[in-house]
Amino acid sequence: MNIEAINQSQGLALTDTGETLVIDTWIDSSGDECTADDNPAAFVVQMPNGMWVGALVANYEPATIQ
């Protein structure tokens, strides 16, 4: 299971199996906890199997909703 997309304003991650997960922690470029509004560099989410996963925000491209 992989994280395919994130919604930074709602604090959600979407997996490749279609599950929506709540992002637990945002992390800034200094490694400190921050909010989604503080330009986070990374995030941490708990997968359905209980495993914690961290990823870089830069790995996800912004999407435009029309």
C-alpha positions as CSV (number, residue, x, y, z in Angstrom):
1,M,0.0,0.0,0.0
2,N,1.4,3.4,-1.0
3,I,0.3,7.0,-0.5
4,E,-0.7,8.4,-3.8
5,A,-1.9,11.9,-2.9
6,I,-2.2,14.2,0.0
7,N,-4.6,17.0,0.8
8,Q,-2.6,19.4,2.9
9,S,-5.4,21.8,3.8
10,Q,-7.6,18.9,5.1
11,G,-4.7,16.8,6.5
12,L,-5.5,13.7,4.6
13,A,-3.6,11.1,2.6
14,L,-5.0,8.9,-0.1
15,T,-3.6,5.4,-0.6
16,D,-3.4,3.4,-3.9
17,T,-6.2,1.2,-2.5
18,G,-8.5,4.2,-2.1
19,E,-8.4,4.5,1.6
20,T,-8.3,8.0,3.2
21,L,-6.0,8.4,6.2
22,V,-5.5,11.3,8.6
23,I,-2.1,12.8,8.6
24,D,-0.9,12.6,12.1
25,T,2.1,14.9,12.2
26,W,3.6,17.6,9.9
27,I,7.3,18.3,10.1
28,D,9.2,21.4,9.0
29,S,12.6,21.5,7.3
30,S,14.4,21.7,10.7
31,G,12.7,18.4,11.8
32,D,10.3,20.1,14.2
33,E,6.6,19.5,14.4
34,C,4.5,22.2,12.7
35,T,1.1,22.7,11.2
36,A,0.0,22.2,7.6
37,D,-0.1,26.0,7.2
38,D,3.6,26.4,8.2
39,N,5.0,25.1,4.9
40,P,5.8,21.5,6.1
41,A,8.6,19.5,4.5
42,A,7.3,16.1,5.5
43,F,4.4,14.3,7.2
44,V,3.7,11.1,9.1
45,V,0.6,8.9,8.7
46,Q,-0.4,5.6,10.3
47,M,-1.3,3.0,7.7
48,P,-4.3,0.6,8.3
49,N,-1.9,-2.2,9.3
50,G,-0.6,0.0,12.1
51,M,2.7,0.8,10.5
52,W,3.8,4.5,10.6
53,V,5.0,6.0,7.3
54,G,6.8,9.3,6.7
55,A,7.1,11.0,3.4
56,L,8.3,14.3,1.9
57,V,5.7,16.8,0.9
58,A,7.9,17.6,-2.2
59,N,7.1,14.1,-3.5
60,Y,3.6,15.2,-4.3
61,E,2.6,17.7,-6.9
62,P,-0.1,20.4,-6.4
63,A,-3.3,19.7,-8.2
64,T,-5.8,22.3,-9.5
65,I,-9.5,21.6,-9.1
66,Q,-11.5,23.2,-11.9
